[in-house]
Amino acid sequence: MKPSVPLFRRGSSVTSQIGLSDRIFSTADDRGLAAGIDAGLERVEASLFAEIVFADEIASVTTRYLLEAGGKRVRPMLALLTAHLGSGGITDVVTASTAIEITHLASLYHDDVMDDSGQRRGVPSAQTVWGNSVAILTGDLLFARASQLMAKLGERAIRLQADTFERLVMGQLHETVGPHAGDDPIEHYISVLADKTGSLIAAAAQAGIIFSDAPDEFEQPLVSFGEKIGVAFQLIDDVLDLSPQPEATGKVPGTDLRAGVATLPVLRLRERAGDDPASAALLERLERDVMSSQGTRSEAADSAIAALRDHDVTAQTLSEAHGWAHDAVASLDPLPDGSVKKALTRFADTIVERSS
């Protein structure tokens, strides 16, 4: 099968991925960094299509389905970016980046089954096409392939993959079970985001350091950066989940809410419901018409989602996302000034600018 043209090559790959403007690439070093990431992303893209091939035809078709649907390759790009803090070669970074992106891809198949999502990346979700069992097994195959790739890089890579996979699963488990009695629901939710989203982004940033022989003292600041950016990323997704433009998000408005997931706007609404009758009334509508609807669309559900989108709690969620991005940038203080630090800062800015 001939690989599809990577979506990130539409225009300047770095600019389209993390919004690095010409003013950032104002020096020869900055332009060299951009060119290096472009070249690395091309290698990762080729590696993804080379690795996601199976002897069984149906396995190859299902595992490549979401790969061919697109994706921004944010995690490989972050690994390639942090690798420029090191002096080693890029081959191992490309291998680790490929494994991390395959892990992310696998998680999408499982997430869509658990959330009963009908659409992903602008196409029908895998379980909509093939059913839950095939979608779950496809995710399992991809997790296995990612582990095989990491095994080529040695014990350190195997530990990184295993620890990250454990956090992904624990995050999903805690989301499914919900907070225990006495737990703060919002603290619980942020912890879920750190595990489900932040851990994989942090692993990407960490992999760039480990496999480029960068100084060890850069590792922990970048892990912190990745986790916080992951939380910011997901909080922006909570806002985008309410977007009335599914062609821009690739999902039906309120997909997470229709799956019964209490995103941060809903959690903040619950906080206010005890003192604000209007918030309590909207919460009742959301729980009745949206979160208990088992994904069924209705005029009442659409109206409640639109009301939540216009409520102050959604603006508050956006503000909190900006706060997490700000804290992520502060984690970069130990890094040397230069092109990489500037690009990581711009990366953080672009994450929260997705809502505009």
LUMLUMLUM-661619 format. One record per residue (C-alpha): x, y, z; residue in three letters. Coordinates in Angstrom, 3 decimals. Example, Ala and Ser with C-alpha at 12.3 -4.5 7.8 and 13.67 -1.06 7.14 Angstrom:
BEGIN
+----------+----------+----------+------+
:        X :        Y :        Z : rest :
+----------+----------+----------+------+
:   12.300 :   -4.500 :    7.800 :  ALA :
:   13.670 :   -1.060 :    7.140 :  SER :
+----------+----------+----------+------+
// end
This chain:
BEGIN
+----------+----------+----------+------+
:        X :        Y :        Z : rest :
+----------+----------+----------+------+
:    0.000 :    0.000 :    0.000 :  MET :
:    1.404 :    3.391 :   -0.953 :  LYS :
:    1.671 :    5.794 :    2.026 :  PRO :
:   -0.708 :    8.723 :    2.031 :  SER :
:    0.708 :   12.216 :    1.799 :  VAL :
:    1.312 :   13.289 :    5.412 :  PRO :
:   -1.031 :   16.028 :    6.517 :  LEU :
:    1.765 :   17.914 :    8.231 :  PHE :
:    3.388 :   18.597 :    4.850 :  ARG :
:    0.576 :   20.930 :    3.793 :  ARG :
:    2.565 :   24.138 :    3.942 :  GLY :
:    5.531 :   24.513 :    6.249 :  SER :
:    5.394 :   21.489 :    8.524 :  SER :
:    6.762 :   23.198 :   11.610 :  VAL :
:    4.620 :   26.290 :   11.142 :  THR :
:    1.468 :   24.234 :   10.616 :  SER :
:    2.177 :   22.031 :   13.615 :  GLN :
:    3.107 :   24.440 :   16.401 :  ILE :
:    2.536 :   27.841 :   14.900 :  GLY :
:    6.185 :   28.874 :   14.887 :  LEU :
:    6.091 :   32.141 :   13.007 :  SER :
:    8.729 :   33.740 :   10.842 :  ASP :
:    9.634 :   36.103 :   13.662 :  ARG :
:   10.690 :   33.076 :   15.748 :  ILE :
:   12.875 :   31.842 :   12.896 :  PHE :
:   14.793 :   35.078 :   12.809 :  SER :
:   18.310 :   33.653 :   13.053 :  THR :
:   20.274 :   31.011 :   11.218 :  ALA :
:   20.105 :   28.732 :   14.282 :  ASP :
:   16.315 :   29.058 :   14.407 :  ASP :
:   15.969 :   28.236 :   10.724 :  ARG :
:   18.306 :   25.294 :   11.178 :  GLY :
:   16.108 :   23.998 :   13.987 :  LEU :
:   13.022 :   24.266 :   11.762 :  ALA :
:   14.734 :   22.402 :    8.945 :  ALA :
:   15.911 :   19.699 :   11.339 :  GLY :
:   12.409 :   19.125 :   12.683 :  ILE :
:   10.980 :   19.042 :    9.167 :  ASP :
:   13.486 :   16.384 :    8.153 :  ALA :
:   12.845 :   14.390 :   11.313 :  GLY :
:    9.075 :   14.488 :   10.844 :  LEU :
:    9.456 :   13.167 :    7.319 :  GLU :
:   11.452 :   10.257 :    8.704 :  ARG :
:    8.880 :    9.607 :   11.432 :  VAL :
:    6.037 :    9.668 :    8.921 :  GLU :
:    7.823 :    7.195 :    6.681 :  ALA :
:    8.583 :    5.031 :    9.714 :  SER :
:    4.930 :    5.019 :   10.807 :  LEU :
:    3.761 :    3.688 :    7.453 :  PHE :
:    6.612 :    1.182 :    7.344 :  ALA :
:    5.947 :   -0.168 :   10.843 :  GLU :
:    2.150 :   -0.366 :   10.717 :  ILE :
:    2.058 :   -3.335 :    8.368 :  VAL :
:    0.886 :   -6.800 :    9.350 :  PHE :
:    0.879 :  -10.142 :    7.580 :  ALA :
:   -2.882 :  -10.342 :    8.013 :  ASP :
:   -4.687 :   -8.050 :    5.555 :  GLU :
:   -7.520 :   -7.024 :    7.868 :  ILE :
:   -4.993 :   -6.148 :   10.585 :  ALA :
:   -3.097 :   -3.904 :    8.184 :  SER :
:   -6.286 :   -2.214 :    7.028 :  VAL :
:   -7.677 :   -1.553 :   10.501 :  THR :
:   -4.391 :   -0.435 :   12.094 :  THR :
:   -3.668 :    2.026 :    9.262 :  ARG :
:   -7.209 :    3.382 :    9.223 :  TYR :
:   -6.718 :    6.238 :   11.699 :  LEU :
:   -3.117 :    6.745 :   10.625 :  LEU :
:   -4.284 :    7.524 :    7.103 :  GLU :
:   -7.028 :    9.783 :    8.482 :  ALA :
:   -4.353 :   12.289 :    9.481 :  GLY :
:   -3.108 :   13.607 :   12.786 :  GLY :
:   -0.806 :   16.446 :   13.723 :  LYS :
:    2.115 :   14.337 :   15.017 :  ARG :
:    2.452 :   16.626 :   18.015 :  VAL :
:    4.289 :   14.051 :   20.123 :  ARG :
:    6.960 :   13.124 :   17.550 :  PRO :
:    7.517 :   16.791 :   16.870 :  MET :
:    8.049 :   17.476 :   20.565 :  LEU :
:   10.573 :   14.629 :   20.818 :  ALA :
:   12.443 :   15.913 :   17.783 :  LEU :
:   12.425 :   19.415 :   19.228 :  LEU :
:   13.839 :   18.433 :   22.622 :  THR :
:   16.405 :   16.213 :   20.890 :  ALA :
:   18.055 :   19.387 :   19.618 :  HIS :
:   19.240 :   19.963 :   23.185 :  LEU :
:   21.519 :   16.966 :   22.736 :  GLY :
:   24.462 :   16.103 :   20.590 :  SER :
:   23.606 :   12.576 :   19.583 :  GLY :
:   22.197 :   11.217 :   16.341 :  GLY :
:   18.533 :   11.315 :   15.429 :  ILE :
:   17.939 :    7.680 :   14.425 :  THR :
:   16.978 :    6.472 :   17.907 :  ASP :
:   14.830 :    9.572 :   18.442 :  VAL :
:   12.897 :    8.752 :   15.255 :  VAL :
:   12.375 :    5.169 :   16.462 :  THR :
:   11.160 :    6.315 :   19.880 :  ALA :
:    8.951 :    8.980 :   18.279 :  SER :
:    7.370 :    6.376 :   16.024 :  THR :
:    6.657 :    4.114 :   18.992 :  ALA :
:    5.122 :    6.956 :   20.991 :  ILE :
:    2.910 :    8.028 :   18.092 :  GLU :
:    1.771 :    4.412 :   17.569 :  ILE :
:    0.957 :    4.234 :   21.298 :  THR :
:   -1.117 :    7.402 :   20.957 :  HIS :
:   -2.844 :    5.949 :   17.888 :  LEU :
:   -3.657 :    2.734 :   19.773 :  ALA :
:   -5.202 :    4.696 :   22.615 :  SER :
:   -7.585 :    6.423 :   20.187 :  LEU :
:   -9.084 :    3.086 :   19.110 :  TYR :
:   -9.729 :    2.129 :   22.736 :  HIS :
:  -10.963 :    5.589 :   23.745 :  ASP :
:  -13.514 :    5.626 :   20.939 :  ASP :
:  -14.897 :    2.263 :   22.044 :  VAL :
:  -15.193 :    3.359 :   25.668 :  MET :
:  -16.713 :    6.724 :   24.724 :  ASP :
:  -18.899 :    5.220 :   21.972 :  ASP :
:  -17.602 :    7.941 :   19.652 :  SER :
:  -19.023 :    7.983 :   16.155 :  GLY :
:  -16.263 :   10.033 :   14.552 :  GLN :
:  -12.499 :   10.481 :   14.834 :  ARG :
:  -10.260 :   12.728 :   12.741 :  ARG :
:  -13.169 :   13.543 :   10.478 :  GLY :
:  -13.968 :    9.915 :    9.576 :  VAL :
:  -16.272 :    7.303 :   11.148 :  PRO :
:  -14.593 :    5.797 :   14.193 :  SER :
:  -13.143 :    2.303 :   13.880 :  ALA :
:  -15.804 :    0.604 :   15.968 :  GLN :
:  -18.468 :    2.258 :   13.835 :  THR :
:  -16.919 :    0.595 :   10.784 :  VAL :
:  -15.846 :   -2.786 :   12.190 :  TRP :
:  -17.443 :   -3.086 :   15.626 :  GLY :
:  -16.065 :   -2.895 :   19.165 :  ASN :
:  -14.170 :   -6.185 :   19.163 :  SER :
:  -12.132 :   -5.397 :   16.055 :  VAL :
:  -11.441 :   -1.851 :   17.278 :  ALA :
:  -10.173 :   -3.137 :   20.642 :  ILE :
:   -7.986 :   -5.784 :   19.023 :  LEU :
:   -6.619 :   -3.190 :   16.596 :  THR :
:   -5.568 :   -1.023 :   19.521 :  GLY :
:   -3.932 :   -4.060 :   21.138 :  ASP :
:   -1.965 :   -4.789 :   17.964 :  LEU :
:   -0.714 :   -1.222 :   17.846 :  LEU :
:    0.340 :   -1.291 :   21.501 :  PHE :
:    2.257 :   -4.491 :   20.768 :  ALA :
:    4.000 :   -2.950 :   17.765 :  ARG :
:    4.980 :    0.126 :   19.813 :  ALA :
:    6.494 :   -2.131 :   22.480 :  SER :
:    8.483 :   -4.029 :   19.839 :  GLN :
:    9.940 :   -0.781 :   18.586 :  LEU :
:   10.905 :    0.429 :   22.044 :  MET :
:   12.539 :   -2.945 :   22.770 :  ALA :
:   15.035 :   -2.186 :   19.990 :  LYS :
:   16.292 :    0.790 :   22.030 :  LEU :
:   17.096 :   -1.111 :   25.201 :  GLY :
:   15.953 :   -1.383 :   28.793 :  GLU :
:   15.571 :    2.361 :   29.392 :  ARG :
:   13.152 :    2.626 :   26.482 :  ALA :
:   11.214 :   -0.452 :   27.606 :  ILE :
:   10.778 :    1.069 :   31.073 :  ARG :
:    9.654 :    4.382 :   29.593 :  LEU :
:    7.082 :    2.636 :   27.421 :  GLN :
:    5.820 :    0.382 :   30.221 :  ALA :
:    5.529 :    3.199 :   32.755 :  ASP :
:    3.715 :    5.417 :   30.261 :  THR :
:    1.344 :    2.626 :   29.226 :  PHE :
:    0.532 :    1.932 :   32.870 :  GLU :
:   -0.330 :    5.592 :   33.426 :  ARG :
:   -2.515 :    5.658 :   30.314 :  LEU :
:   -4.507 :    2.678 :   31.561 :  VAL :
:   -4.729 :    3.940 :   35.145 :  MET :
:   -5.950 :    7.302 :   33.885 :  GLY :
:   -8.678 :    5.620 :   31.866 :  GLN :
:   -9.596 :    3.380 :   34.814 :  LEU :
:   -9.863 :    6.328 :   37.194 :  HIS :
:  -11.970 :    8.225 :   34.661 :  GLU :
:  -14.270 :    5.214 :   34.299 :  THR :
:  -14.640 :    4.541 :   38.027 :  VAL :
:  -14.809 :    8.190 :   39.040 :  GLY :
:  -13.655 :    9.844 :   42.270 :  PRO :
:  -14.082 :    8.065 :   45.592 :  HIS :
:  -16.166 :    9.525 :   48.391 :  ALA :
:  -14.295 :   12.459 :   49.880 :  GLY :
:  -12.148 :   13.045 :   46.781 :  ASP :
:  -12.197 :   16.470 :   45.215 :  ASP :
:  -13.825 :   15.873 :   41.798 :  PRO :
:  -11.734 :   18.515 :   40.058 :  ILE :
:   -8.436 :   17.307 :   41.531 :  GLU :
:   -9.430 :   13.798 :   40.467 :  HIS :
:  -10.211 :   15.019 :   36.949 :  TYR :
:   -6.900 :   16.875 :   36.584 :  ILE :
:   -5.082 :   13.747 :   37.776 :  SER :
:   -6.887 :   11.742 :   35.073 :  VAL :
:   -5.794 :   14.258 :   32.429 :  LEU :
:   -2.191 :   14.133 :   33.637 :  ALA :
:   -2.232 :   10.332 :   33.277 :  ASP :
:   -4.235 :    9.980 :   30.065 :  LYS :
:   -2.805 :   12.894 :   28.098 :  THR :
:    0.102 :   14.420 :   29.992 :  GLY :
:    2.033 :   11.181 :   30.462 :  SER :
:    2.411 :   10.489 :   26.744 :  LEU :
:    3.359 :   14.067 :   25.887 :  ILE :
:    5.867 :   14.009 :   28.751 :  ALA :
:    7.259 :   10.715 :   27.452 :  ALA :
:    7.803 :   12.311 :   24.051 :  ALA :
:    9.690 :   15.249 :   25.545 :  ALA :
:   11.690 :   12.869 :   27.715 :  GLN :
:   12.512 :   10.560 :   24.803 :  ALA :
:   14.052 :   13.453 :   22.893 :  GLY :
:   16.454 :   14.017 :   25.766 :  ILE :
:   17.261 :   10.364 :   26.464 :  ILE :
:   17.929 :    9.287 :   22.894 :  PHE :
:   19.890 :   12.349 :   21.808 :  SER :
:   22.363 :   12.101 :   24.711 :  ASP :
:   21.241 :   15.486 :   26.010 :  ALA :
:   22.293 :   16.503 :   29.547 :  PRO :
:   20.413 :   14.560 :   32.228 :  ASP :
:   19.483 :   17.752 :   34.085 :  GLU :
:   17.151 :   18.717 :   31.232 :  PHE :
:   15.046 :   15.577 :   31.600 :  GLU :
:   12.905 :   16.435 :   34.636 :  GLN :
:   12.075 :   20.006 :   33.544 :  PRO :
:   10.861 :   18.649 :   30.210 :  LEU :
:    8.823 :   15.900 :   31.874 :  VAL :
:    7.141 :   18.599 :   33.961 :  SER :
:    6.624 :   20.711 :   30.850 :  PHE :
:    5.074 :   17.796 :   28.967 :  GLY :
:    2.667 :   16.831 :   31.743 :  GLU :
:    1.442 :   20.392 :   32.255 :  LYS :
:    1.065 :   20.994 :   28.546 :  ILE :
:   -0.876 :   17.728 :   28.373 :  GLY :
:   -3.350 :   19.014 :   30.960 :  VAL :
:   -3.648 :   22.335 :   29.099 :  ALA :
:   -4.143 :   20.446 :   25.832 :  PHE :
:   -7.003 :   18.411 :   27.269 :  GLN :
:   -8.690 :   21.382 :   28.908 :  LEU :
:   -8.708 :   23.093 :   25.525 :  ILE :
:  -10.262 :   19.900 :   24.153 :  ASP :
:  -12.979 :   20.266 :   26.808 :  ASP :
:  -13.751 :   23.667 :   25.312 :  VAL :
:  -13.496 :   22.418 :   21.732 :  LEU :
:  -15.856 :   19.546 :   22.587 :  ASP :
:  -18.557 :   22.194 :   22.769 :  LEU :
:  -17.657 :   23.657 :   19.373 :  SER :
:  -20.583 :   24.029 :   16.960 :  PRO :
:  -18.202 :   23.289 :   14.040 :  GLN :
:  -17.638 :   19.519 :   13.793 :  PRO :
:  -15.780 :   19.987 :   10.506 :  GLU :
:  -13.067 :   21.802 :   12.484 :  ALA :
:  -12.867 :   19.405 :   15.438 :  THR :
:  -13.623 :   16.116 :   13.674 :  GLY :
:  -16.223 :   15.294 :   16.323 :  LYS :
:  -19.930 :   15.862 :   16.929 :  VAL :
:  -20.420 :   18.770 :   19.373 :  PRO :
:  -20.591 :   17.443 :   22.923 :  GLY :
:  -19.112 :   14.039 :   22.068 :  THR :
:  -17.476 :   13.672 :   25.490 :  ASP :
:  -20.567 :   14.851 :   27.338 :  LEU :
:  -22.818 :   12.523 :   25.331 :  ARG :
:  -20.516 :    9.691 :   26.451 :  ALA :
:  -21.224 :   10.654 :   30.050 :  GLY :
:  -17.820 :   12.253 :   30.679 :  VAL :
:  -18.017 :   15.174 :   33.092 :  ALA :
:  -15.505 :   17.582 :   31.559 :  THR :
:  -14.179 :   20.572 :   33.471 :  LEU :
:  -16.982 :   22.963 :   32.397 :  PRO :
:  -19.509 :   20.515 :   33.866 :  VAL :
:  -17.477 :   20.059 :   37.058 :  LEU :
:  -17.231 :   23.830 :   37.480 :  ARG :
:  -20.987 :   24.064 :   36.827 :  LEU :
:  -21.620 :   21.546 :   39.627 :  ARG :
:  -19.553 :   23.725 :   41.956 :  GLU :
:  -21.867 :   26.650 :   41.260 :  ARG :
:  -25.143 :   24.726 :   41.217 :  ALA :
:  -25.616 :   24.904 :   44.993 :  GLY :
:  -25.637 :   28.709 :   45.038 :  ASP :
:  -26.873 :   29.594 :   41.558 :  ASP :
:  -30.330 :   28.399 :   40.439 :  PRO :
:  -29.538 :   29.100 :   36.749 :  ALA :
:  -26.428 :   26.912 :   36.926 :  SER :
:  -28.407 :   24.203 :   38.721 :  ALA :
:  -31.071 :   24.283 :   36.014 :  ALA :
:  -28.501 :   23.993 :   33.237 :  LEU :
:  -26.762 :   21.144 :   35.055 :  LEU :
:  -30.087 :   19.295 :   35.303 :  GLU :
:  -30.640 :   19.736 :   31.555 :  ARG :
:  -27.146 :   18.472 :   30.736 :  LEU :
:  -27.432 :   15.415 :   32.970 :  GLU :
:  -30.919 :   14.562 :   31.679 :  ARG :
:  -30.686 :   15.391 :   27.978 :  ASP :
:  -26.980 :   14.921 :   27.191 :  VAL :
:  -25.003 :   12.854 :   29.686 :  MET :
:  -27.711 :   10.198 :   30.028 :  SER :
:  -28.591 :   10.145 :   26.345 :  SER :
:  -26.177 :    7.328 :   25.414 :  GLN :
:  -24.964 :    9.414 :   22.510 :  GLY :
:  -28.391 :   10.060 :   21.001 :  THR :
:  -28.690 :   13.493 :   19.404 :  ARG :
:  -31.764 :   15.592 :   20.103 :  SER :
:  -32.804 :   19.221 :   19.953 :  GLU :
:  -32.864 :   19.349 :   23.756 :  ALA :
:  -29.306 :   17.970 :   23.955 :  ALA :
:  -27.988 :   20.368 :   21.329 :  ASP :
:  -29.630 :   23.280 :   23.139 :  SER :
:  -28.103 :   22.313 :   26.494 :  ALA :
:  -24.636 :   21.962 :   24.947 :  ILE :
:  -24.972 :   25.395 :   23.343 :  ALA :
:  -25.978 :   26.871 :   26.709 :  ALA :
:  -22.936 :   25.337 :   28.378 :  LEU :
:  -20.731 :   26.724 :   25.617 :  ARG :
:  -22.023 :   30.223 :   26.388 :  ASP :
:  -21.810 :   29.837 :   30.178 :  HIS :
:  -19.024 :   31.478 :   32.169 :  ASP :
:  -17.673 :   28.077 :   33.282 :  VAL :
:  -16.447 :   27.451 :   29.746 :  THR :
:  -14.526 :   30.738 :   29.756 :  ALA :
:  -13.173 :   29.730 :   33.168 :  GLN :
:  -11.967 :   26.409 :   31.719 :  THR :
:  -10.196 :   28.282 :   28.948 :  LEU :
:   -8.520 :   30.519 :   31.527 :  SER :
:   -7.373 :   27.476 :   33.507 :  GLU :
:   -5.887 :   25.971 :   30.359 :  ALA :
:   -3.865 :   29.144 :   29.872 :  HIS :
:   -2.704 :   28.858 :   33.474 :  GLY :
:   -1.428 :   25.322 :   32.951 :  TRP :
:    0.383 :   26.415 :   29.791 :  ALA :
:    1.979 :   29.290 :   31.693 :  HIS :
:    3.187 :   26.892 :   34.393 :  ASP :
:    4.534 :   24.568 :   31.704 :  ALA :
:    6.641 :   27.378 :   30.265 :  VAL :
:    7.920 :   28.202 :   33.765 :  ALA :
:    9.196 :   24.602 :   33.974 :  SER :
:   11.606 :   25.433 :   31.170 :  LEU :
:   13.620 :   27.882 :   33.277 :  ASP :
:   16.573 :   25.465 :   33.746 :  PRO :
:   16.973 :   25.093 :   29.957 :  LEU :
:   19.499 :   27.266 :   28.126 :  PRO :
:   18.155 :   30.239 :   26.215 :  ASP :
:   18.037 :   29.674 :   22.477 :  GLY :
:   16.019 :   28.307 :   19.603 :  SER :
:   14.718 :   25.201 :   21.393 :  VAL :
:   13.463 :   27.092 :   24.429 :  LYS :
:   11.790 :   29.693 :   22.217 :  LYS :
:   10.125 :   26.978 :   20.152 :  ALA :
:    8.874 :   25.130 :   23.258 :  LEU :
:    7.407 :   28.371 :   24.567 :  THR :
:    5.673 :   28.959 :   21.246 :  ARG :
:    4.481 :   25.358 :   21.315 :  PHE :
:    2.783 :   26.041 :   24.664 :  ALA :
:    1.191 :   29.204 :   23.313 :  ASP :
:   -0.150 :   27.373 :   20.283 :  THR :
:   -1.729 :   24.627 :   22.382 :  ILE :
:   -4.040 :   27.126 :   24.064 :  VAL :
:   -4.576 :   29.156 :   20.904 :  GLU :
:   -6.432 :   26.193 :   19.350 :  ARG :
:   -9.651 :   27.491 :   20.889 :  SER :
:   -9.607 :   30.683 :   18.817 :  SER :
+----------+----------+----------+------+
// end
